[in-house]
Amino acid sequence: MDNRAGILWMLLAMAAFAAEDAAIKWTGERMPAGQVMLTLGVGGTLLFGVAAAAAGQRLWCMAPLRGALLLRNLAEGVATVCFISALTLGSLSAAVAILQATPLLITAGAALFLGERVGWRRWTAVAVGLSGVLLIIRPWEDGVRPSDLLALAATVLLTARDLATRRIPPHLGTLQVSFWAYLAILPGGALLLGATGGAQPYTADLALPIALLIALGAGGYFAVTQAMRVGEASAVAPFRYARLVFALALAALIFGERPEAATLIGAGIVIASGLYALLREGRVAVPRGVEAG
């Protein structure tokens, strides 16, 4: 394993995902959110469809309509509706900060639904991390903003997606699963477009952002896959949180966002809790006794 290469791939992936988020927000300010989602879905479906076909993986079968893969695709589709809506309605920095709670929710979900052993230390990290999310949202000030609720819903749904991914049959290829995931967001995009108004013409000034939108998503996916293949998970996984750093920089440069101190503190709490949970997970993965977590 080459951890240095794995870390570089992970940093590249997180930069790509943060740039994709910024492209979604920028494009979503100029066309309906549903149209952005449909554009992303069509582009990703074509890219991964061609790649899967070239690799000899079947695209049309009953697997996406069964069990864990069906749950994964449903969660993916609804999560994309929520997150794109959160990006277009609210700030990039807040949406991505809330999304950083996903690993903590996966820890809790794995214990509750998959029977994994999670000790009191990791449960404490989950609780502390969720308090950080509350600090980001701050419902005690002016109520909960719709964009924050949408980002939180996306976080929960992405947790469900990742938990379902652990139950996907191993004979299904990664390119197949990615093709079906992008295909699954098309119905949600169509419904969102119908609810928010008709499509707008694609103009020349949107060509580059749309191309970036699709390329960054696919490139980020490829890079994160490479990171997990060439490096040890315990070494590269903590660098997932670099996405927030890149997102904050892009939010400031492109949209002029200046997150409040409470948002930054809350994000720091979420990240610190997540890193601690990852550290504990790595330690308990090595059998040392009867205590877990």
N, C-alpha and C positions, 0 to 999 in steps of 0.2 A: 504493500500500500504506500502511496505517495501523498502524505498529508499536506505538504506544501502546495502541490498541484491541486489537491482537492479543495483547499481553502481558497485558492485563486479562482477556481471554477465557481465556487459558492458566491464569492464576492461579485464576480461577473454576472451571475444569475440574479442576485439581489439588485444590482444596478439596473439590469434589464427590466426586472419587474417594476421597480420604482419608476423608471422612465415610461414603461407601459401605462402605469397608473396616471402619470402626468399627461400622457397623450390622450388617454380616455377622458380625463377632465377637460383638457383643452378642446378636444373634438366635441365633447358633450355640451360645451357652452355655445356651439355653433350649429348643432343639429340635435334632433330628439334623442334621448338616451336609448330608446328602443332601437333606433336606427344604428347607433353606435354598437349596440350589442349584436344586432344582426350582421353588421359588417365584420365584427370580430369573429362571430361564429362561422360565417361563410368562409372567411380567410383561413381560419384554423382548421376547419373541416377539410378544405381542399388540400392544404399543406400536409396534414397528417394522413389524409386519405391516400394521396399519391405515395407518401413514404411507406405506409403500411402495405399498399399494393405492390410496391417495388420490392418489399421485403418478403412477399409471399404470404402475408397475413390476411385472413378472411375479414372482410368488412361487414358483410350482410349475413347475419345468423341470428339465432334466438337468444344468445348470451346476454345482450344488453337489456332484455326484458325479464330477466330472472334475478332473484336473490340480491346479493350484495352489490352487484354491478348496477342493477336497476335503482337501488337506493342511492348509490354513488352518483349516478347520472341525474336523478331528481334533485339531490342536494346541490350538485354542481350548477344546474340550471337556475334554481331559485336563488342560490348564493350570488350568482353573477348578476341577476336582476337587482338584488339588494345592494351589492357593492358598487355597481356602475351608477345606480341612483344616488348612493351616498356620496360618490365622488362629484357628481354633477350638481347636487344640491348643497353640499357643505364643503369643508376645507380638505385638501389632500392630506395635510399633516395629521389632522384628527382621525380621519378614516383609517390611515395606515397605522397610526398609534394604537387604535382599538384592535386592529387586526393582529397585533403582536401577541394578543392573549390566546391565540389559537393553540400553541403548544401546551399551555397550561390546561386548557379545556380538553385537549386530547389525553393528557395524563388522567384527568378526572373521568373522562368517558371510558378510557381503557379499563379503569378499575370498576366502574359501574356496569358496563355492558359487555366487556370482553373477559372479565374475570382476572385481570392482571393484578398482582399484589402491589399496592401503593401504601407505604408507611406514613406515619404521622408527619414526618418532615416534609414530604412532598405535598401532602394535603394542606399543610400550613403554607407552603409556597403558593399553592393554587389560591387559597383564601387571600393571601397578601396581594397576589397579582390582580385578583378581581377588585380589590380595594383600589388599586391603581387605575383600573378601568373606570371605576366610579369617579375618581378624581379627574379623569379626562372628560367625562360626560358632565359631571357636576349638576345633577338634577335638582339640587337644593337651591340653585341660583334662579334661573328663569325657566325651570322645567327642562324636559328632555327635548333636544332638537331632533326633528325627524331624520336628519342625515346621520346623527349619532345612533339612533335606533336602527336604521338600516345597516350601518356598519356593524353594529352588535349582532343583528340577525345574520348577516353574512358570515361573521366569525363563528357563530354557533353552527351554521349550515356547513361551513368548510370543515369544521371539526367532525361533523357527521360524515362528510365525504371521505376524510382521511381515515376515519375508523372503518368505514365500509371498504376502503381500499385494502385493508389488511385481510379481508375475507374474500377477495377476488381469487378465483381459481388460478393457480400458477401457470397453467398452460396458455392463458390469454396474454398476448404480447403487449408491451407498453405502447406501441404505436396504435394498436387496435383500441386500447382503452382511451387514449388521447383523442382519437378520431371520434369515438362515441361521446366523449365528454363535450367536445366542441359542437357536435351535432345536437346534443341535449340542450344547449343554450338557445337554439334557434326558436323553439316555441315560445319561450319566455320573452325573447326579444320581440317577436311578432305581437304578443299580447301587450307588452309594454308600449310598443309603438302605437297600437290601436288605442290604448288608454290615454296617451299623451299627445296625440295628433299625428297627422300623416307625415310621410317621408318627405325630405327636402332634396333638391337636386344636389349631386356631388359637384362641387366647384373645384377649380384648379388649386386654390389655396389649401384645400383639404387633402390633396393627393399625397403629399409627403407625410403628414401626421397619420393618415390612415395606413399607409405602407409601413410606417414605424410601429403603429399599433399592433399590426399583425406580426411583423418580423420580430419585435421585441418579445412578444408573448411566446412565440415558438423558440426564439433563441434562449430566452430565460429558462424555458422548460428543458431544452437540450443541456444547458450549462448545469442546472441543478441535478440532472440525471448523471452527468459526468462527474460532478463533485461527489455524489454518493457512491459512485462506482470505483473511483480511483483513491479516495481517502476513507479513513475510518470515520464512522458516523459520529462518534464522540468528539472527534477533533473538528469536523467541518460543520456540524449542526449549529453550534453557537453563533456562527457567522451569518445565519439566517436573519438575525436581528439587525444586520447592516442595512437591510432594506429601509428601515426607518430613518437611518442617517442620510441615505441617498434621497429619500422622499422629502425630508425636511429641507435639504439643500435645494432640490428642484422646486419645492413649494415656495421658497423664498425668492429664488431667481426668476421663476416664470410667472408666478401668481402674486408675488409680493406678500405672502403670508408671514405673519409673525406670531407664532403660537404663544399663548399665555404661559406664564411660569407654571401654573397648576397643571397644564397639559404636559409640559416637559417633565415635571416631577412625576406625574402619573405614569407617563411612558417609561421613565427610568425605573419606577417600582415594578412595572410589568416585566421589563427586560431583566432586571436583577432577579426577580422571582423565577422567571423562565430559565435563566442560566443556572440558578441554584438547583432547580428541578432536574435539569439535564445532568448536572454534576452528580446528584444523588442517584439518578438512573444509571449513570455509568458505573458508579461504585457498587450498586446492588446487583448489577449484571454479573459481577464476579462473585461466586459463592463464597461467603465468609462466615455464615452463621444462619440462624433462623429468622433474624429480623429483616424485614423488607422496608425500603423507602426512606 
